[in-house]
């Protein structure tokens, strides 16, 4: 069975065929070219709207196995490398508020570490 036939089966077969197609894509995802990989991911994402809940479950399982970083994904990751570092904020160990929002004079907790 060709890749295009599997995609067609995922889109237009009966429920058992759609389940089989999703499993075939997942089982063979390492053998797909980048273009086929992207096509398979798009087809599986579309299949998430399937009316049969069993098909949706198998499609979700199949999608979880599609973890390859394609060139498009690599470009996004490279852009993120240039992003600013995230700023972390200390929080109160008692109430959980960010420390900049803790007013020691009005804090209702006896054991407030900022009093």
Order of alpha helices (4+ residues) and beta strands (2+ residues): alpha-alpha-alpha-alpha-alpha
